[in-house]
Amino acid sequence: MFGIGELTILLLVIVAVLAVKRLPDLTRSAGKAARILKSEKRALKDEDGEGPRSSPRVIRGETTERDS
């Protein structure tokens, strides 16, 4: 029969094997969250007047007729 130490090691190995499948998704989610937090922080700083004042960015485009 297995002792407590062997069962603990076996459980850790099983958790590590299962976690490897989800690791890329977890890191991708963490990266997205960090980017969102960074952009929100920058937006709050600009809103408070601490950041550089710049005029709104305008992108000019043209409309075209679609052939249907």
C-alpha positions as CSV (number, residue, x, y, z in Angstrom):
1,M,0.0,0.0,0.0
2,F,1.1,3.6,-0.6
3,G,2.1,5.9,2.3
4,I,1.1,9.5,2.6
5,G,4.4,10.7,1.0
6,E,3.9,8.6,-2.1
7,L,0.3,9.6,-2.5
8,T,1.3,13.3,-2.2
9,I,3.9,12.9,-4.9
10,L,1.5,11.0,-7.1
11,L,-1.1,13.8,-6.7
12,L,1.4,16.5,-7.5
13,V,2.5,14.7,-10.7
14,I,-1.1,14.3,-11.8
15,V,-1.9,18.0,-11.1
16,A,1.3,19.0,-13.0
17,V,0.3,16.9,-16.0
18,L,-3.2,18.3,-16.1
19,A,-2.0,21.8,-15.6
20,V,0.4,21.7,-18.6
21,K,-2.6,21.5,-21.0
22,R,-4.1,24.7,-19.6
23,L,-0.9,26.7,-19.1
24,P,-0.8,28.5,-22.5
25,D,-4.4,29.6,-22.0
26,L,-3.6,30.9,-18.5
27,T,-0.6,32.9,-19.6
28,R,-2.6,34.3,-22.5
29,S,-5.4,35.4,-20.2
30,A,-2.9,36.9,-17.8
31,G,-1.3,38.9,-20.7
32,K,-4.6,40.2,-21.8
33,A,-5.5,41.2,-18.3
34,A,-2.2,43.1,-17.9
35,R,-2.7,45.0,-21.2
36,I,-6.3,45.9,-20.2
37,L,-5.2,47.2,-16.8
38,K,-2.3,49.1,-18.3
39,S,-4.6,50.8,-20.9
40,E,-7.2,51.6,-18.2
41,K,-4.5,53.1,-16.0
42,R,-3.3,55.3,-18.9
43,A,-6.9,56.4,-19.6
44,L,-7.4,57.4,-16.0
45,K,-4.2,59.3,-15.9
46,D,-5.1,61.2,-19.1
47,E,-8.6,61.9,-17.8
48,D,-7.2,63.4,-14.5
49,G,-5.0,65.8,-16.5
50,E,-1.8,64.2,-15.4
51,G,-0.8,62.8,-18.7
52,P,0.1,64.7,-21.9
53,R,-2.8,66.7,-23.4
54,S,-3.3,65.7,-27.0
55,S,-6.2,66.4,-29.4
56,P,-8.4,63.5,-30.3
57,R,-7.0,61.3,-33.0
58,V,-9.0,61.6,-36.2
59,I,-8.7,59.1,-39.0
60,R,-10.1,60.3,-42.3
61,G,-11.6,57.8,-44.6
62,E,-13.6,57.7,-47.7
63,T,-16.8,56.0,-48.5
64,T,-17.1,53.9,-51.7
65,E,-20.0,52.3,-53.4
66,R,-20.3,48.5,-53.1
67,D,-21.1,46.5,-56.2
68,S,-23.8,44.0,-55.3
